[in-house]
Amino acid sequence: MSLFGKIFGTGGGKGGKGPTPQEAIQKLRETEEMLAKKQEFLEKKIDHELLTAKKNGTKNKRGEINLPGLLP
């Protein structure tokens, strides 16, 4: 293999085929399920943070917000 081929990975190497259509569909379904779970988690977290913000907004004029990692 030439130097050009080694640098850009042309020819030889992995050369494997892609997944079958059934495998690709299954992988996409798994990915969709994982993303749906993440979305549900984040929506619950948003709701919780909104409730906290509303509670602090009416009670606490200083408006303290819990931002992990920003304050010691």
N, C-alpha and C positions, 0 to 999 in steps of 0.2 A: 504494500500500500504506500502511496506517495505521501509526502509531508502534507500536501493539501488535503488529502483524504483523512489523514489522522487529525488534523486541526478541526475540520468541519464534520467529521463523523460520517462521511459518505462511504457507502459500500460496506459489506460485511457487518460485523458487530451484532447488535441485538436481533434485528431482522425478524422479530416475532410478529405473528398476525394479531390483529385486534380481536376483541371478544366477539362471540357469536351474538346475533340479535337478541336471543333470549337472555343471555348473560348481561348484555347492556341494559335491557329493560329491567331486569332484576336489580341491577346496580342503581339505576335511576329511581326505582321505587324505594330502595333503602335510603338513598340520599334525600328523597322527598319526605320520607318519614322522619329522618333525623332533623331536617330543616323545620318541619312542622312542630316537632318537640321544642326546638330552640326558640321558635317564634312564640309558642305558648309560654315558655319560661320567661322570655323577655317581656311579653305583654303583662304577665303577673307582676314582674319586677317594676314595670312602669306604673301599674295601678298602685302598688305599694308605695312607691316614691311620691306619686301624686297625693295620696292620702297623707303621707308624712308632711309634704310641703303645705297642703291645705291646713293641717292641724297646726303646724308651726307658724303659718301665715296669719292665723287668727289669734293665736295665743302669744307668740313670741315676736316682739317687734324687732329683735336683732336678726331674726330669720336664719337661725343656725341650721345648716344643712350638713348631713353626714357625708363627707367626701373622703373615702378611705385613701390613704397614701398621701394626701396633701398636707395634713397637719400632723405634728408629732403627738 
